[in-house]
Amino acid sequence: MPITVGASFFFSASGGGIRWGVAAAVMVVSVLPPLALSLFAYRFIGRALTAGAVKG
């Protein structure tokens, strides 16, 4: 199950209400891996795109 689907269980919890702190922590943790990967790959993607546009 994707972590975003698992995070939705915090909003549909019955009885105890919404646990905002835990839900926010799960969402931050779910954003970190794609963010780290994109920041790492940004340098290589930019270099590859500009290398094809320069002649010579």
Order of alpha helices (4+ residues) and beta strands (2+ residues): alpha-alpha
